[in-house]
Amino acid sequence: MLRPPRDFSKALTEEELDEIKAIFRTMPSYKDGNISTTDNTLMCASIGYERTPEQLSAYDQYWNKNFGGMIPLDEVMKIFRTIHNTVEVAIDRAEAYDTDGDGFISADEFVEFIKLIVIHEPKLQDVSYEEFVKEADKNLDGKVSVDECRAWIQKRFQ
């Protein structure tokens, strides 16, 4: 059952979060706390999360690259707990984009990170990796740690 659009500009209640969990578990590919990215569009429509085809594609790319084509319920719930606050979403996703686990955001990781974050904050669309490093690298080691990335996000969204 498709739901009318939901207001994601404010924090969701525990009841609304429980409803999202229940809907997630009804997706055709649901198994062991995950669904396939093939159910992403249906899931979003079922919970009333309206996205453009470009936004859905960016999410699919995120799930494919970081979770092997699966969408874990716990990750979805992290996102929906903070979806009303772009800064919190971006800060939470910063660590997820450190895909090699080295504690730093590489150029490739940054490109993927920005693709997802601009869904929520289009003004970041024109930020280059070089600009990101220049603004975020506070210890001047030529790299941006996950913590420096989080601080940069907070500063950029002020």
C-alpha positions as CSV (number, residue, x, y, z in Angstrom):
1,M,0.0,0.0,0.0
2,L,1.4,3.4,-1.0
3,R,1.2,6.1,1.6
4,P,0.6,9.8,0.9
5,P,3.7,12.0,1.2
6,R,4.9,12.3,4.8
7,D,6.3,15.4,6.3
8,F,10.0,14.7,6.9
9,S,10.9,18.3,7.9
10,K,10.3,17.5,11.6
11,A,11.4,14.6,13.8
12,L,9.4,11.5,13.4
13,T,7.6,10.1,16.4
14,E,8.4,6.6,17.8
15,E,5.1,5.5,16.3
16,E,6.0,6.7,12.9
17,L,9.4,5.1,13.1
18,D,7.7,1.8,14.1
19,E,5.5,2.1,11.1
20,I,8.5,2.5,8.8
21,K,10.1,-0.6,10.4
22,A,6.9,-2.5,9.8
23,I,6.6,-1.4,6.2
24,F,10.2,-2.2,5.6
25,R,9.6,-5.8,6.8
26,T,6.8,-6.2,4.2
27,M,9.0,-5.6,1.2
28,P,9.2,-8.6,-1.2
29,S,13.0,-9.1,-0.8
30,Y,13.0,-8.7,3.1
31,K,15.2,-11.3,4.7
32,D,17.3,-11.1,7.9
33,G,16.9,-7.4,8.5
34,N,17.7,-6.4,4.9
35,I,16.0,-5.7,1.6
36,S,17.4,-5.5,-1.9
37,T,17.9,-2.2,-3.6
38,T,15.3,-3.4,-6.1
39,D,12.7,-2.6,-3.4
40,N,14.1,0.8,-2.6
41,T,11.5,2.7,-4.8
42,L,8.6,0.7,-3.5
43,M,9.8,1.1,0.1
44,C,10.1,4.9,-0.3
45,A,6.7,5.2,-1.9
46,S,5.2,2.9,0.8
47,I,6.4,5.1,3.7
48,G,5.5,8.3,1.9
49,Y,9.1,9.4,1.2
50,E,8.8,11.2,-2.1
51,R,12.1,11.2,-4.1
52,T,12.9,12.1,-7.6
53,P,14.3,9.4,-9.9
54,E,17.7,11.1,-9.5
55,Q,17.5,11.0,-5.8
56,L,16.4,7.3,-5.8
57,S,19.3,6.5,-8.1
58,A,21.8,8.2,-5.8
59,Y,20.4,6.2,-2.8
60,D,20.6,3.0,-4.9
61,Q,24.2,3.8,-5.7
62,Y,25.0,4.4,-2.0
63,W,23.4,1.1,-1.0
64,N,25.1,-0.8,-3.8
65,K,28.5,0.6,-3.1
66,N,28.4,0.5,0.7
67,F,26.2,-2.5,1.4
68,G,26.5,-4.8,-1.6
69,G,23.1,-4.0,-3.0
70,M,21.3,-4.6,0.3
71,I,19.5,-2.0,2.4
72,P,19.9,-2.8,6.1
73,L,17.0,-1.9,8.4
74,D,19.3,-0.5,11.1
75,E,20.9,1.9,8.5
76,V,17.5,3.0,7.3
77,M,16.4,3.7,10.8
78,K,19.5,5.7,11.5
79,I,18.6,7.9,8.5
80,F,15.0,8.3,9.4
81,R,15.7,9.2,13.0
82,T,17.6,12.2,11.7
83,I,16.1,12.8,8.3
84,H,14.6,16.1,9.5
85,N,18.1,17.5,10.2
86,T,20.4,17.5,7.2
87,V,23.4,18.2,9.4
88,E,22.8,15.1,11.5
89,V,22.2,13.0,8.4
90,A,25.5,14.2,6.8
91,I,27.5,13.7,10.0
92,D,26.1,10.2,10.4
93,R,26.9,9.3,6.8
94,A,30.5,10.7,7.0
95,E,31.7,7.7,8.8
96,A,29.8,5.4,6.4
97,Y,31.6,6.9,3.5
98,D,35.0,6.0,4.9
99,T,34.6,2.8,3.0
100,D,38.2,1.6,3.4
101,G,38.0,2.2,7.1
102,D,41.3,4.2,7.3
103,G,39.7,7.1,9.2
104,F,40.0,9.5,6.3
105,I,37.7,10.7,3.4
106,S,39.5,10.2,0.1
107,A,38.7,12.0,-3.1
108,D,36.6,9.0,-4.4
109,E,34.8,8.7,-1.0
110,F,34.1,12.4,-1.0
111,V,32.6,12.3,-4.5
112,E,30.2,9.5,-3.4
113,F,29.4,11.3,-0.2
114,I,28.5,14.5,-1.9
115,K,26.2,12.6,-4.4
116,L,24.1,11.5,-1.5
117,I,24.3,14.7,0.6
118,V,23.2,17.0,-2.2
119,I,19.9,15.1,-2.2
120,H,19.3,16.8,1.2
121,E,21.4,20.0,0.7
122,P,21.7,21.1,-3.0
123,K,24.0,24.0,-2.1
124,L,26.9,21.5,-1.6
125,Q,26.7,20.3,-5.2
126,D,29.5,22.6,-6.5
127,V,32.0,21.7,-3.7
128,S,35.2,20.2,-5.2
129,Y,37.4,17.8,-3.3
130,E,40.2,20.4,-3.3
131,E,37.9,23.0,-1.7
132,F,36.8,20.4,0.8
133,V,40.4,19.6,1.8
134,K,41.3,23.3,1.9
135,E,38.4,24.0,4.3
136,A,38.3,20.9,6.4
137,D,42.0,19.8,6.8
138,K,42.6,21.6,10.1
139,N,45.9,19.9,11.0
140,L,47.3,20.5,7.5
141,D,48.3,17.0,6.8
142,G,46.8,17.0,3.3
143,K,44.1,14.6,4.4
144,V,40.6,15.0,5.9
145,S,39.8,12.7,8.8
146,V,36.2,11.6,9.5
147,D,36.2,14.0,12.5
148,E,37.4,16.9,10.3
149,C,34.7,16.0,7.8
150,R,32.1,16.2,10.6
151,A,33.4,19.5,11.7
152,W,33.4,20.8,8.1
153,I,29.7,19.7,7.7
154,Q,28.7,21.5,10.9
155,K,30.5,24.7,9.7
156,R,29.1,24.5,6.2
157,F,25.5,24.1,7.4
158,Q,25.6,27.0,9.8
